Amino acid sequence: MKRLFQKMQLNNAKPLLFSACLFPAALFAQQKNDTISKPEVLEEVLLTGVRATKQTPVAFTNVESEELKSRNLGQDIPTLLNFLPSVVMTSDAGNGIGYSGIRVRGSDATRINVTINGIPYNDAESHGTFWVNMPDLVSSVENIQVQRGVGTSTNGAGAFGASINLLTDGAKEKASAEIANSYGSYNTWRHNVKFSTGKISDHFEFSGRLSKIKSDGYIDRSWVDMKSYFLQGAYQDDNRLIKAVVFGGDQQTYQAWNGLEDKEKLKNDRTYNTAGEMYDKAGNFVGFYKNETDNYKQDHYQLHWNEKISPFWTTNLAFHYTIGKGFYENYKNDEDLSEYGIPAAEVNGELRETSNVVRQKWLDNDFYGLVFSANYKRKGLNVVVGGGLNKYEGDHFGYITHASDVPVADFPHPYYFDSSTKTDANVYGKVNYQLGSAWNFFGDLQYRRVTYEANGNDTGLVDDAFDFFNPKLGVTYNVNADNSLYLSYARANREPNRNDYENGNPEPEALNDFELGWRLSKDKLKLNLNAYYMRYKNQLVLTGALNDVGSPIRENSGDSYRLGIEADATIIALDNLIIRPSVSVSRNRNVDFYAQRDGELKDLGDTKIAYSPEVVFSNALTFIPIENAQISLLSKYVGEQYMSNLDLKDSKLKSYFINDLNASYTIKPEKVFNAITISALVNNIFDEKYISNGYFYSFDDTWTDPNKVITRDGAGYYPQATRNFLIGVTLAF
């Protein structure tokens, strides 16, 4: 923490600095001297290939683990990052635990590149990031960097809206242990225990964490039962760091991805969950299926070798392997048996071609590879060369485990199998050149090759290869010690994902990203102002519709763009009062958009891009009444947004404004414990009934009037929790 205080350089504000370390939304971190710029800190050398520094002409925010502690009471990482610039988070269960998502600049999770210690985390096929598989991961994270826009070259799928880089806990000098427990609304419990041996013989360190999180969820039956672990062993001397990291999660959740279409229920019974509804032959509701669940286990293995070869050269080599396996189970009413390869059967003299069935859809996959980088730093020159080679192998298969109306001899009855293979290789070179004290020039060239093969019933036969060249150029001008300006251009290309192939013949998408920024850093005022213009070709925009397992459907939109301004600041108003506002104003458009409506292909002109609010505002007001205590009011406004690209009123999500109250107090006893920290969080203190996410779909009605085609529309919504609380106690030894 002392190092963090020194970086902030806020004179005569020691109590204030303590609060800044604990405060959950550090929006000013772009100005901090980035720790990875110190070559002697081998813990963070492994991120030199994927992270931005203050010399990099891109918009980014760093968040230290200390800044998240008071709010880290069991909610997912998207919830904890909700108050960063241009961020909108969503939660299927409504309370930020379980299946949660994050959007940045209107780009959904499939377009946000996520790495953990520089290793790709996005699912190779869907491009999604499933935080539910890594519950309580933030308790083992040292810091997080969020880059907006294309950012710098990174491993894994291309960043089309943002990238999120997580660095897990570093080796600790001293032995320590920690027990944390929290409880809150909807019978939410979190328990975790952490330990570190500290340095043994000045070189070795072992540490770990075990966590368990359970919650009933805000939405009916949206319960979660999640477990996770984190283990690492490290060897470190003056010139090398070898670290083995193993972490994983095991989760079971009741499905809440259906949303709610019934507007009457949305008004009077907004927690109603349609998942698992069961009906008899006459169509009468008879109850809910108890095992309408998602079940998945994922384990990650990483081995990192960081070497300081000379005063000017450092290298990083990392091997990784991820194994995941699981299924979700559904009760399906009145299904056509032929779709499952089950023949019609005569039962009591009646031919049965349909039946209520229970099905399981399985995924069994392996993801492995290596990433590497070498960093040369001398005087005003900083060069990084690196790359990665990764391979994904996944099997998708399904079973019918029960059919209510027909005899089936071979339960569980297999009904599909799909095998997929994907390879992803990239090499890049980055240069930062400091010319005098004023100018810094940045260049970043990446070549990426992707091959994807699939042979399933859903995707059809896929055998595609993509070659992408992604250049990035920029310049930073230091006006004086307090002010700097930057300008950058970046090109990004991105392949379609599995769902895109299932829904048609998608084209790869391309993006040209222009960024212009100003950074001001004074003792009591830090300000970031960034303007961007992101021009897309064949952007795979969300249509608003979902497939049968709740995954968003996308389509190529031709030409489109995002134009916006982002501003965030840290203002020290008083010695015990900090204000941290951020605001994003944007224009997001599909250019000359065409859509099939009422049996005709219609030119709708320029339309708004789905799920892209034009105004996003947040503010964090922190008051420090006494030393070791802080109270924060966290506010978030998200403007209205459309769930389709058609500018239809029925697809509009209303704007919302919510406020959370966060408080913490640390006691430092003289015996037994090093510290006892009590934290409390009241979410949505004004009890707003808001909706942060939904879906929209259209279909052609050809039966009402046989002579006409009428396009009908529908929408569903994901209500978010009203006022709720979490309270926790952390005992540090």
N, C-alpha and C positions, 0 to 999 in steps of 0.2 A: 504493500500500500504506500510505503514511503516513496517508492519510485514513481507511482502514479501521481502522488502529490507534486513531486518535482516537475513532472511533465506538464501539469496544468499551469504552474507558475502564476498562481493567484495570490498576490501579496496580502499579508495581514488577514488571512481568512482561514485559519486553521480549523475552527469548528465547521466552517462551510465546506472545507475540503473533505472532511470526514463524511459529511452527508453526500457529497458528490460521488464518493466511492460506492455508497450504498444505493444511490438513487437508480431506479430501474430503467430510465430512458435517457441515456447519455447521447444527446443528439449533436454534441459539439466535438465529438472525438476525432473528426477529420483533421483538426489542427494539432492534435497531440503528436509529439515525436513518435512515430510508429516504432514499436519495439523491434520489428524485424530489420530495421536499418542498422542495428548493432550486431556486427558479425560475431561478437563474442557470445551472444546468446544463442547457443546451438539448439535450444529447445524450439526456436522459431525459424531456424534456417530452412526447415523443411517446407515452409510456406512462401519462400521468396519467389517461387515460380508462379504462384497463383494470386498473391496479394498485392494490393496497391499501397503506396506510401504517399507522403505529402508531396513528393516530386512527380507523382503520376497524375496526369491531367484527366481524371475521371471523378465522378461523384461517389463518395463512399462514407460509411460510418463505422467506427469501431466501438464495440461494446465489451467492456471488461466484466468478468464474472462477478466482481464485487458489486457492480451496478445492478445486477439482477437478483441478488440474494434476498432482498426484502419482499420481492414478489414471487420468488421461486417456491411455490407451495403446492406444486403438483400439476399445474397447467402446462400445456404444450409450448414448444418453442415459438410457433407463430403467434400465440397469445402474448408471450413475453416481448416479442419484437413489434407489437402492434402500434407503438407510439413513435416509431421511426418514420422519416419522411417518405411519403408516397406509398405507405404500406396499408393494406386492408386485409384483415384476417376473418376467417369464417370457421364455424364449428358445427358439425352435423348434430352432435348431442346438445349443443347450445351453451355449454359451460366451459368450452375451451379445453376439454380433456377427451382424448380418444382420436377420432378422425377430425383433424383440424387442417385448414389450408391457409395459404398466404398468397396475396397478389401484390406485385410492386409495379407501379406505373400502368396498372391495368393488365399486366401479364400474369397468367395463372402459374401454378406450381410446375406444370410441365415445361415451362419456358424459363424457369429459374434454376440456374445451375447450383448445385449444392455439393460441397466437398467437405470431408472430415479428415483433417491432417493432410490435405492435398489429394486425398483419395476420392474418386467419384462416389456419390451416394444415390443420385437419382436412379430409379429403376431403368435399366438399359432399354427395355422395350416400350414401356408406357411413358417414360421420361418423368413420371410422377415422383414426389417425395412423400413417403408415408411415415410421418413422425410417430404415428401410433405404434410402429414397430420398434421405436427407440424411446420408450417412456423414461422420463427423468434424465435424459441424456445431458441436459444443461447442468446438472449437478456435478458432472465430470468435465465440464468445458471451461477452459481458461479465458478465452475471449472469442468473439465473433466479429467478422467483418462482413458488412452488406455493401456490395457495389451495385449501383443503379446504372441501367443501360447495359451496353455490351461489356464494359469493363475491360480487364486485361485477359490475356489468354489463360485458359484454365483446362483442367482435365475433365473428361466426360462430355455430355451434350452441350452444345453452344448456348451461351447466355443470351436470351432475347429480351429480357426485361430487367434481369438482375442476376447476381450471383451471391451466394451465402457461403462463406468459408468459416468452418469451425476448427479451432485448435483445442484439443483435449488437454487435460491437466498435465502440467510439467512436473518434473522430478522435484520433490521438496527437500530442503536442506535438513529440516528437523522432523522428528517423529511427531505424528498427530493422529487424532481420531475425532470423529464427529458423529453424533446421532441426531437425526432430524425427524420430527413428527408433525403432521398437520391434520386438521379436521375442518370440514366446512359443509356448506349447503349440499343437499342431495346426497347426504351420507357419504361424502367424499373423504377418503383417508389416504394419506401418503406416509410411508415409513421408509427411511433409508439410513444406512450406516456406511461411513467412509473411514478409511485408514491410510496412513502412509508410514513406512518404517523410517523415513528420513534417510539421509546418506549413510550407508554402511561402509566402513573403511574408506570414506571419502569418495567412493565411486558408484556404489550400487544403491538402488532404491526400488522398493516394491510398494504398490498401492492398489487400492480397489474400492469398489462400492457395490452394495446390494440395495435394490429398491423394489417397493411394491406399492401400487396405486390402485384403489378401487373407488368407484363412484356409481351412483344410480343414474346420473345424468339429469339434465333438465327435461329433455324430451322423454316421454313415457318409454320405459324399458330400454333406454339407451345406455344401459349399464356397461361398465368396463371392468376388467380384471387383468391387470398388466403387471408384469415383473421384468426387471432388467438387471444387468450386471456390468461392471467395468473392472478390468484387471490390467495392470501393466507392470513390466519389469524394465528397469533402465540401468545402463552402464554409462558413466560420463567421466571423461578426464578433460584436460585442457584443450584437446584437439579433436575429440570425437564424442558422439552420443549415439549409442545403440539402444533402441527402444522397441520392445515387443508389446503390442496393445491388443487386447481381446475384449470385445464388448458385444452385447446382444440384448434381445428382448423377446418376450413370449407373451402374446396378448390374445385375449378373447373378449370380443365386444358384441353386444346385441346391435343389429343393424338399424341405423337411423338415416340412411341415405335416400329414402323415398321422398322426404319432404312432405308437404301438406298442400293438397290442391283444393280441398273443400273450404271455400271462403267463409261459410258459416262456422265451421270448426275453427278456422283461423281466428275468427273473432271471439268465439266463446269457449273454445277448448284447444288452445294453441299448442299444447304439449302432446296432442294426439299423434300417435305413430302408427302408420298403416302397415308397417313391416310385420309379416307373420299372420296377417288376417286369414282366417279359415271360414269357408262357406260349405253348406251342404248342397245336395243336388238341386234343391229348389232355389238356391241362391241366397239362403238365409245365413246370416252371420252366426257362427257358433263359438268363436273364441280366437285366441292367438296361439300360434305355434311357439313352443317354449325355446326351441333351439334354432331360431332364425339368427344365426351368429356368424361372425367372422373370426377365424382362428389362424394365427400365423406365428411362426417362430423364425427369427433371423439372427445369425451369428456372424460377426466380423472379426477377421484376423489381419493384423497389420504388423510388418516388421520394417523399421526405419533405421537407416545408417546415415548419419550426418558426420562429415569429416572436414576438418579445417586443415587443408593441405599446406597452406602457406599463409602469410599475413594477408594475401590478396585473393586466395582461392578457397572456396568452400563447396562441398558437393553433398547431394542428397540422393539416396537410392532407397526406394520403398517397394516392398512386395505386399500384395493384399489378396485376400480370398474371402468372399462372402457366400454363405449358403443360406437359402431360405426355403421353407416348405410350409404349406398350409392350405386351408380351404375355407369357403363359406358355404353355408347350408341354407336352402330356401324351401319353403312350403309353397307349391304352385297349384293354384286352383284350376280344375277343368282343362288340363293340358292335352293337346293332341299327341297321342302315344307314338304316332309315326315319326314325330320329331326326335324321339329318343330311341328309335330303332326297336320299339316294342310292338309286336303285331297285335291287331285287334283280337279280342277274345270274346267268345260267347259265354255269358254268365247268366244262369237262370233263364235261358231261352232268349236273352237279349244280347245283341252285338255291341260290345263296349269299345269305342274308338277313342274315348277320352277318359281321363281319370285325374283325381288329385294325386300329386306326386311329391316326394321329397327328393331334392337333388343336391349333390355336392359338386362344386367346381374347385379343382385342385390346381395348385401351382407348385412346381418343384424346380428350383433353379440354382445355378452356380455362376458366380461372377468373380473373375480373378485376373491378375495382371501385375504390371509394374509401372511405376512412374519414377522419373529421375530429373535432376537438374544440377547444373554447375553454375556457380556465381563468382564472377571476377569483379572486385571492387578496389579501385585505386584512384586516389585524388578525386577528380570530378567525373570519373567513368565508372558506371555500374552496368555490367553485362550479365544476363542470365540466359542460358541455353538449356532446353529440357524437352520433355515429351512424355509419352506414355503409350503403353500397349495393353489393351484390355479385351477380354473375351467374356461373352455371356452365353450360357447354354440353359435353355428353359423348356420344361415340358408342361403343357396345359392339358388337363384331362378331367373327365367328369363321370359321376356315377348317379344312378337312380337307386336310392336306398329303400324306397317304399312306394308302392302304388296302391291306392285304396280300393279300386274297383276291379282290378284284373289280377290274375295269378301270374307271377313272374318267377321262373325257376332259378335264375342266377343272380339274386340280390347279393351284394350290390351289382347292379347292371351297368357295365360301361357303355357310354354313348358317344364319346368323342375323345380324340387324342390329337394334339398339335405340338410339334417339336420346332423350336426356334433357336437360331444361332446368330449372334451378332458380334462383330469385331470392330474395335474402335482404336485407331492409331493416330497419334499426332506428334509433331515436333514443332518447336517454336524457338524464337530468339528475341530477347528484349534488351533494349539499350536505354539507359538514362545517361545523358551527358550534360554535365554542369559547365556552362561557359561563363566564367567570371562569377560574380555574386548575384547576378540578375537573371540569367537565362538558363533554363533547363530544357533539353530536347529529349523527346521520348519516341521510341519506335518499337513496334511489336509485330512480328510476322509469324503466322502459324499456318501450317499445312495439316489438314485432317482428312483421313480416309476412313470411311465407314462402309461395311458390308452387312447386309441383313438378309437372312433366309428364314422363311417360315412355310409350313405346309399343312395348315389346318383348315377346318371347315369354315371358320369365321374369317380368317384373313385370305383364304385362297392360297395360291402358290405365289410366294414372294421371293424374288431373287434379285435384289437391288444393290448397287454399289454407288457411292458418292465420293467425290473428291472436292474438298473445300479449301480455298485459300482465303485466309482472314487477316488482312493487314490493319494495323492501328498506328496512327501517327499523332503527335501532339507536342505542345510547347507550354511551358510555364514561365511566367515573367514575374519576378519578385520586385514589386515597385519599391518597397522598403521593408524594414524588419516586420512591419505589421500587416502589409497588404501583398497579395499575390493574385495574378490572373492566369487562367489557363484556357486553352482551346485544343480540342481533339477531334479526330475523325476515326471511326472504327467500322469495319465491315464484318458482318457475321453471316454464316450460312448454317442451316439446320435441316436435318432429315425429318420426314414424317415419323410418327410413332405408330405403335401397333393398332391402336383404335382408329387412326386415320386410314390405315389399309382396310380395316374391317368395314369402313363406311364409304369406300370408293377407291378412286385412283388418284391419290394425292401427289402434289408436286412439292419438292423441297422449297423452303422459304429463305429469303435473303433480306438483310437489313443493312442500311447505311445509317450510322448513328453519329450525329454532330453534337458536341457538348461545349458549352462556354460557361466559365465559372469565375467567381471572385471569392477569395477567402480573406477574412479580416480577423486578426488575433491580437486582442489587447487584454490587459489584466482583468478587466471586469466586463468585457464584451467580446464574444466570439460569434462571428457571422459567416454563414456559407450561403452563397447565392449561385444557383446553377440554372442555365437554360439549355433545353435539349430539343432536337428535331430528329425524330426517328422515322425514316422512310422505308417502308416494307414493300417487297415484291412477293406475291403469293403467300402473304401472312396466313397462317392457319388459325383463324379466329374462332372463338367459341360461338356456336350457334345458339346456345341456351338449352339445347336438348341433351338428354342423358341416354346412355344405352341401358340394357336390362340389368346392369350391376352398378348403376349410379355413376359411371364415368362420363365426363363431358364429351360431347361430340363436336368436332371441329371441321372447318372447311376452308379451302383456299379462297381468299377474298380479292385476288388481283392486286391492285395498288391500294395502299393505305398508309396512314402516318399518325404519329403521336407528336404533338408540339406542346411544350410545357415549360413552366418555371417552378423551381423548388427553392425554398428558403428555410433555413433553420438557424437558430441562435441560442446562445447561452448568455443570460443577462444576470449579473450579480447586483440586484437592486439594493440589498442591504447586507450587512455582515451575516445575517441568518436567513436570508431569503434569496432563492434562485428561481429564475423564470426561464423555461426552455420551450419556446414555441417553434412549430414548423408548419409550413403551408405549401401545398402543391396545387397549382392551377394549370389545367391542360385542355387541349383540344384533340380529340381522338376520332379519326374519320376513316371510313372506307370510301374510296374514290370511285364514282360511277358504279355503284353496287347494283347488281341484278339479282332478282329472286323470283322463284316460281310462285305465283299467286293466282288463285281462281282459274287455273288451267292455262295461264299465260306467263311467259317470261317478261317481267316488267323491269324497267329501268327506274330505280328508286333514287338515282342521283347520289350525292354524298350522304352517307348515313353514319350514325355514331357507332363506334366499335363496342361490342357487348362487354359488360362488366368493367367499364372504364369511367368511373366518376370524374367529373371535371374539376371538382374541388375536394381536397382532403386536407384537413387541418387537425393538428394536435397541440396540446400544451401540457407542460408539467410544471406545477408550482410547488416548490419544496420549501418548507419552513422548518428551522432547527430551533426548537424552544430551549433545549439544553444540550450539553455535549452528550454524544452517544445516542441521541434520539432524533428522529425526523418524521415529519408528516408531509405527505405529498398528495396533491389533487391532480389527477390525470384526466385530461379531457380529450375527446376524439369526435370529430365531425366528418362524416362522409356524405358527399352530395348525392343527388339522385343519379341513378344509372339504369341502363337498359340491359335486359337479359337476352336480347336478340340484336341482330344487326339491321332490323327493319324499321326502327323508330316507331314502334307500335305502343300505344298507351298501355295496353294490357300487359306489356312486357317490362314495365317500368318498376324499379325498386325505389321506394321513397328514401329521401335523405334521413339521416339519423344523427343524434348528438348524445353521447353517453359520457358519464363521469365515474371514475373510480377513486376510492380513497385508500391510501396505503400508509401504514405507520409501522415503525420498528423502534425497538429500544434494546440496547446491549448492556448487560451487566457484566462486570469483570471482577469476579470473586477472587479472593487471595488464595483459596485452597480448592483442590479437586478439579475445578473447571477453569480453563483459560477464559472462556466467555460463555454467557447464556444470552441468546438473542431471541426476543419475542417479536413476532411479525404478525400483522393483521392486514387483511385486504377486503374491502367491501366493493364489489363490482356493481356497476350500474346503480349508483346510490339514489338516483331520482326515479328508479323503477320504470324506465322507459320500455315499452313494448315495441321492439324494433326487429327488423329483418335484415341481415347482412348478405344473404345469398339466396338464390333460387334457381329455377330452370323454366324454360319456355319451349313449347313445341307447336308444330303445325301439322295438319293432315288434310287431305282432300276428301271432301264429302261428295260422293258421286251417286248416293242413293236417295237423298231427300228430293232432288229434282233430277231425274235421269238425263235431262237435256242440258244440265249445267254442272260445272265443277265449282264447288264452293270451298274455299280454304277456311278451315276452322282452326282456332288457336286455343291453347291451354297453358296454364302456368302452375308451378308449385313453389313453395317457399320453405325456408329453414328458419323458424323463429329462434331468436336468441334469448338467453336467460334474463329474467327480470332481476330485481335486487337479490344478491347472494353474497356469501362471505366465505373467507378462508382464514384460519388462524393457525400459526405454527410456532414451535419452540425448537431451537437448535442448541444442542449442548456440545461445546468444543473442548476437547481435552488437550 
